[in-house]
């Protein structure tokens, strides 16, 4: 992820567009970028191998490396949004499943997190649902979960493991109600882990597809709108949150 930061910074200076969002994204992305830079320095033996070369040879190798990084950055920036074709005869749950299927292996759980954030924001329009980058940990942001609403802590993950179950247990021990949202295909696994940890009856575990779809149905009924229009409204909020918190704009969703 680190190699795209300079490209984004350059664009911000040239055009001045979305500068505040880019600056925020860059600040949040600096943590991951520092790890990328560390790995690059280690591979270069912290410049020791380059120092042994003649000046001309060293400059040639550096120029080739910069060219490669630039080409990779441009290729990264040219990636297309997630395009989702929604058959109007299918259910809202299936539409959400299609989004998860299209994003599988591309987002590291960021799509899931921001979908839930967008859903909560649309369901609670008078609340300011926080918007954090996908890599921001609960501890470093002072949160009990991915999203805290009153005494509820929502945890969102594409691959539930013992770590997130233990966070749910910490919520329970702090008299907070933990809600764990996972893809439907991982729901049974999450329930099994919760049982092993002894909190199976004390937390709520929901399939992400049904969590979003239920909201779509409720809002559509209240506003007398069709399901697709409601989902599209949630996705617009999702895209806004991606622009605000992430550096990878290819995670934005284009519903068709």
C-alpha positions in Angstrom: 0.0 0.0 0.0 2.9 2.3 0.7 3.9 2.9 -2.9 0.7 4.8 -3.7 1.1 7.5 -1.1 3.5 9.7 -3.1 1.2 9.4 -6.2 -1.7 10.5 -4.1 0.2 13.4 -2.5 1.3 14.6 -6.0 -2.2 14.6 -7.2 -3.4 16.6 -4.2 -0.7 19.2 -4.8 -1.5 19.5 -8.5 -5.2 19.7 -8.4 -6.1 20.6 -4.8 -9.1 18.3 -5.0 -10.1 16.3 -2.0 -7.0 17.5 -0.2 -8.4 17.1 3.3 -9.5 13.6 2.6 -6.2 12.7 1.0 -4.2 14.1 3.9 -6.3 12.2 6.3 -5.9 9.0 4.3 -2.1 9.6 4.1 -1.8 10.1 7.8 -3.7 6.8 8.5 -1.7 5.1 5.8 1.6 6.2 7.2 1.6 3.3 9.6 1.4 0.7 6.9 3.8 2.7 4.7 6.4 2.7 7.4 6.4 -1.1 7.3 6.6 -1.1 3.5 9.6 1.2 3.7 11.3 -0.9 6.4 11.0 -4.0 4.2 12.4 -2.2 1.2 15.4 -0.9 3.2 16.0 -4.4 4.6 16.0 -5.8 1.0 18.6 -3.1 0.1 20.7 -3.9 3.1 20.1 -0.3 4.2 22.0 0.9 1.2 25.2 -0.9 2.0 25.3 -2.8 -1.3 24.6 0.3 -3.3 27.4 2.2 -1.5 29.9 -0.2 -2.9 29.0 0.6 -6.5 30.4 3.3 -8.8 28.3 6.5 -8.9 27.1 6.0 -12.4 26.1 2.4 -11.8 24.3 3.3 -8.5 22.4 6.1 -10.2 21.4 3.7 -13.0 20.0 1.1 -10.6 18.2 3.7 -8.6 16.6 5.2 -11.7 15.4 1.7 -12.8 14.0 1.1 -9.3 12.1 4.4 -9.3 10.7 3.7 -12.8 9.4 0.3 -11.6 7.8 1.8 -8.5 6.2 4.5 -10.6 4.8 2.0 -13.0 3.4 -0.2 -10.2 1.9 2.9 -8.5 0.2 3.9 -11.8 -1.1 0.4 -12.3 -2.5 0.3 -8.8 -4.3 3.7 -9.3 -5.8 2.5 -12.6 -7.7 -0.4 -10.9 -11.4 -0.4 -11.5 -14.1 -0.1 -8.8 -16.0 -3.2 -7.7 -18.7 -3.5 -10.3 -21.8 -5.4 -9.0 -24.7 -6.4 -11.3 -27.9 -6.6 -9.3 -30.7 -8.6 -10.8 -33.8 -6.8 -9.6 -35.5 -10.2 -9.1 -32.9 -11.3 -6.6 -33.1 -10.5 -2.9 -31.2 -7.8 -1.0 -29.3 -10.5 0.8 -28.1 -12.0 -2.5 -27.0 -8.5 -3.7 -24.9 -8.1 -0.6 -23.5 -11.6 -1.0 -22.5 -10.6 -4.6 -20.6 -7.6 -3.2 -18.7 -9.9 -0.8 -18.0 -12.4 -3.5 -16.6 -9.7 -5.8 -14.4 -8.2 -3.1 -13.1 -11.5 -1.8 -9.3 -11.4 -1.5 -9.1 -7.8 -2.5 -9.8 -5.8 0.6 -8.6 -7.6 3.7 -11.9 -7.1 5.4 -12.2 -3.3 4.6 -15.3 -3.8 2.4 -17.1 -5.6 5.2 -16.2 -3.0 7.8 -17.3 0.0 5.7 -20.5 -1.7 4.6 -21.5 -2.1 8.2 -20.4 1.4 9.0 -22.5 2.7 6.1 -25.5 0.6 7.3 -25.3 1.9 10.8 -25.0 5.5 9.6 -28.1 5.3 7.4 -30.0 3.5 10.2 -28.9 6.1 12.7 -28.7 9.4 10.7 -28.6 11.6 13.7 -25.5 9.8 15.1 -22.0 10.3 13.9 -20.9 6.7 13.3 -17.1 6.8 13.4 -15.1 6.1 10.2 -11.7 4.5 10.7 -9.3 2.8 8.1 -9.5 -0.9 8.0 -6.1 -1.3 9.5 -6.8 0.9 12.5 -6.8 -1.2 15.7 -9.3 -0.8 18.5 -6.6 -0.1 21.0 -5.0 2.7 19.1 -8.3 4.4 18.4 -9.7 3.9 21.9 -12.6 1.8 20.8 -14.3 -1.3 22.3 -15.0 -2.6 18.8 -15.1 -1.5 15.2 -18.3 0.6 16.0 -19.6 1.5 19.4 -23.3 2.5 19.7 -24.4 3.2 23.2 -23.7 -0.1 25.1 -23.2 -2.1 22.0 -19.9 -2.9 20.3 -20.0 -4.1 16.7 -17.1 -6.2 15.5 -16.8 -6.9 11.8 -14.5 -9.4 10.2 -14.3 -11.5 7.1 -12.4 -14.3 8.9 -13.4 -14.7 12.6 -10.7 -16.0 14.8 -9.9 -16.3 18.5 -8.7 -12.7 18.7 -12.1 -11.1 17.8 -13.9 -13.6 20.0 -11.7 -12.5 22.9 -12.5 -8.9 22.2 -16.2 -9.8 22.4 -15.5 -11.5 25.7 -13.9 -8.3 27.0 -17.1 -6.5 26.0 -19.2 -8.9 27.9 -16.9 -8.6 31.0 -17.3 -4.8 30.7 -21.1 -5.0 30.6 -21.2 -4.1 26.9 -23.2 -6.2 24.4 -21.0 -7.5 21.6 -22.4 -7.9 18.1 -20.2 -10.0 15.8 -20.9 -9.5 12.0 -19.3 -12.0 9.6 -20.0 -13.4 6.1 -22.7 -16.1 6.2 -20.3 -18.8 5.2 -18.3 -18.0 8.4 -21.2 -17.7 10.8 -21.1 -21.3 12.0 -17.4 -21.1 12.6 -17.8 -17.9 14.6 -20.5 -19.5 16.7 -18.3 -22.5 17.4 -15.5 -20.3 18.6 -17.8 -18.3 20.8 -19.0 -21.6 22.4 -15.4 -22.6 23.1 -14.7 -19.3 24.7 -17.8 -19.7 26.9 -19.8 -16.7 25.5 -22.0 -18.3 22.9 -25.2 -17.3 24.7 -24.0 -13.8 25.7 -23.1 -12.3 22.3 -25.0 -11.8 19.1 -23.6 -13.2 15.9 -25.1 -12.1 12.6 -24.5 -12.9 8.9 -23.4 -9.7 7.2 -25.6 -10.4 4.3 -28.7 -10.6 6.5 -27.5 -7.7 8.7 -27.5 -5.3 5.7 -30.5 -6.8 3.9 -32.7 -6.4 7.0 -31.8 -2.8 7.1 -32.6 -2.4 3.4 -36.1 -4.0 3.9 -36.8 -1.9 7.0 -35.8 1.5 5.4 -37.6 0.6 2.2 -40.8 -0.1 4.1 -40.5 3.1 6.1 -39.7 5.3 3.1 -41.9 3.4 0.6 -39.0 3.0 -1.7 -37.8 -0.1 -3.6 -35.0 -2.3 -2.3 -32.5 -1.4 -4.9 -32.8 2.4 -4.3 -32.3 1.8 -0.6 -29.2 -0.3 -1.1 -27.8 2.2 -3.6 -28.3 4.9 -0.9 -26.3 2.8 1.6 -23.6 2.2 -1.1 -23.3 5.9 -1.7 -22.5 6.3 2.1 -20.1 3.4 1.8 -18.2 5.1 -1.0 -18.1 8.3 0.9 -16.6 6.5 3.8 -14.0 4.8 1.6 -13.0 8.2 0.2 -12.7 9.6 3.7 -10.8 6.7 5.4 -8.9 4.6 2.8 -6.2 5.2 0.2 -7.5 2.4 -2.1 -10.3 3.9 -4.2 -10.7 0.6 -6.1 -12.7 -0.5 -3.0 -15.5 1.8 -4.1 -18.6 0.0 -5.3 -20.5 0.6 -8.6 -24.0 -0.9 -8.4 -25.5 -1.7 -11.8 
